[in-house]
Amino acid sequence: MRTCKTTPAAGTADVLNEKDLQCIARHISEHVESSKHESESGFGRACAECEYALTNTCTVKENHTDPWPTFGKLSRITGVSISPLMDKQG
């Protein structure tokens, strides 16, 4: 099992495990492939053949797989802001 461990500035340790790495890679791949064809990214398509989503071992929110906790870990580890929420402009 591959893991990526770091201690972010906040002082709490986040760990990306195999499931997290698969999730991130699948979602990035879906986005890249959609961009190649100039089509809208189907965020859910990344989960369509994922063993973790198919076996319900993924994070589930409101009966749907939810990749955002994984992307939240990546954001905290890297310091790169990743969020599904639109920024509120003053």
C-alpha angles and dihedrals in degrees: 000000000000119000136179114205128184140155110233124210091267088066099241120117120237121192126199108208130189091276091052093047091049090050095050093045093048093050093046090047091051090050093048093047091049090049091053089058094038091238132133114273113251099215092190093053089074088066096046096093100019113127091214094053092043092051093044093241090123125096108277125201122177091349093305131101110259118205094177097091087058092048088047089059090049090049093051092046096049101030088232112134110239117171139145089219121096116240113253109233115211 
